[in-house]
């Protein structure tokens, strides 16, 4: 390899390392997400019509908190269906993932 090619390869390698370090620095400075705030949705009657707010009361009846979906911890799997093991070198536990809880389906009796 000629000295020109060696110099070019060295510069490219240094630039790659600098980009990686800058990327890691940005990841460390990432925004901390606040705890989940309740989600507000418009209140509805049994018929599905929106409810108006009563100005004489302090509480706003037109908006209600949306119930949060329950989550369940389940074992993580690969595309082939095999279990994923935990990597002890990381803080995160890759062996378990959170998934939304499934609703129970009502079976019809004949």
Helices and strands as residue ranges (DSSP letters): H 3-28, E 40-42, E 63-65, E 71-75, E 96-100
